[in-house]
Amino acid sequence: MWPQFRHYVGSHRIALSFAAGALFFVFACPTAWSIGLGLPLVVAGEALRVWSSGTLEKNVTIANGGPYAYTRNPLYVGNFVIGLGFVVMGHNPWLGLAYLLLFPLIYLPTMLEEERFLHAKFGTVYERYLERVPRFVPRWGPGTDAVGHFRWGLVMFHREHRTWYGLAAAVAAVVARSVVSA
């Protein structure tokens, strides 16, 4: 059952994240203060996603430079920080608890599915990378010597600009919710 669950969640993580976001919106109680505290986290998380997208050549090579020298999943770490920012904006401690429970349920199966794929594709090269770089919590120093060259073209190729639009809409919705609730 675990492989099917892992594959299902990995394939549907965006839809599951949207469903979780809808629940967030229902229970959020944002204030100007909470939005001011949470927004920098959202921006920082997206900055990490942009850096990650700009150094990633999916399925061509193992990304092991730039942010990938510190964590194998910097895009997901960025998602975590973005989500944490929205939790802070939501100003409801129950949202934080739900987030800390739901995030690993969605993203751990996704990471495991991707690791299985990358191991099958890159073999021992990927195994060496696994030994040096942690799955999620970034290490303090780089685990590889790779530099990782950032290219805006890769950011656009990975359609990261769609995330910008989504985040802008979500922040606007939270701000509107705070105005309506005030």
N, C-alpha and C positions, 0 to 999 in steps of 0.2 A: 504493500500500500504506500509506503514512504516514497518510492521512486515516482509513482503516479502523482502523488500530492506535490512532490518537489517540482515535477514537470508542469503540472497544472498552474501552480502558483507562479513559477518562473515565466510561463507563457501569458499569464493574466495579471501581472503585478501592476500594470498601469491602471487597468479597470478597477482592481482592488484598492489601489491608492485613491482613485477618484471617489469610490464608495466611502472610504474612510474620511476623505475630505468633506464629503457631504454631511456625514455624521458630526464631524468637527464643527461645521457651520451651524448645525442645529443647536449644539450645546455651548457654543462660544459666547462669551460675555466680554467682548473687547472694550478697552478704554483707550483714551489717547496715550496714557502712560504705558499700558501693556503693548500697544502698537509701537511706541517709541523704543521699547526694550527689545521687542521681537524682530523688528525690521532689519537691524544690523546683522542678525543671525541669518535671516533669509538671504541678504546680499552676500554675506561671507560664504554660505553654502553654495550659492549660484556661482560665485567667483571660483570656488574649487571645481565645480562642474565644468565651467568654461576651460580652466586650465587642463583638466583631465581630458575633455573632448578634443582640445587642441594638440594633444600629444598621443592620441589613440588611433592606431591604424588597425581596426577590427579585422581579425582573422587573417592578417597578413604577417604580423610579427607579434611576439609577446611584448606588450607595453610594459617596460620595466624602468623607464626613466621618468623624469618629472615627478608628478605626484605618485606614480606607480612604483617609485623606489621606496616610498614610505608605507603604502598600503596597497593591497592587491585590488581594492575596490573603492578608489577615490570618488567615483561618480556616486556610489551609494552612501559614502560618508557625507558627501555634499547633500544628498537627499535627506540624510538624517538631520544635518544641521538646519536645512531649510524647514523640515517638519518641526524641529524643536523651536525654531523661530515662530512658526504659526501657533504652536502650543502656547508659547509665552504670550503671543498676541491674543489668543483666545481667553486668557485670564480665568481659567477654570482648572483647578488641580486634577479633577477627574479626567480631563483631556490628556494631561501629562501621563497619568497612569495608563490610560488606554493606549496612548502612543507607544510607551515603553513596552507594552505587551504585544501590540500589533506589528510594529516595525520588524522585529525579528521573525515573526510568523510569515511575513511577506518576503523579506529580503534574504534571510538565511537559506531557504530552499532555492532561491534564485542564484545565490552565490555558489551553492553546492552544484547546481545544474551547470553553471558556467565553468566551474572548475573541472567537472567531468568532461565537458566538451574540449576544453583547452588541453587537458592532460592527454586525451585521445589524439588531438591534432599535433601537439608539440612534444609529447613524451618526456624524455629525461631533461630537456632544456627547461620545460615547465616545472619539473620536479625540483630542480636546483633553485628556481625562482621561489617556489613554495617554501623551501627551507629558509630563505633569507628575508622574506617580506611577509608580514602578518596579513591575515585575511581582512580585518576590518579596522581595529584600533591602530592608528598610525604609530610607527616607531619614531623615536626622537631623531635619529640620524638615518640617512638613506641606507637601504639594504642592498643596493646595487651601485655600480659605478656608472651606469648609463645616465646620460644627460637628459634625453628626452627633449626634442626640439618642438617648440610650440608653433603651430600654424593656424591662423584664422580660417584658412580654407577648410581645415578639418573640423573646426567648430561649426561652420556652416554645413559641411557635408553631413555631420551628425545631427543636423537640424536643431541645434541647441537654441536657436532663436525662437523656436516654438515654446520652449520652456520659459523664455523671457516673457512672451505674451501671456502664457498661463499664469505665471507668478504675478504679473502686473494686474491681471483680472482678479486673482485671488486676493491680493492685497487691497485692491479697490473694493471688493466685496466685504472684506473685514472692516475696512474704514466705514463703508456705508452701514454695516451692521452696528458699529459703535455709535454712529450718528442717530440711527433709528432708535437704539436702545437708551440713548441719553435722555 
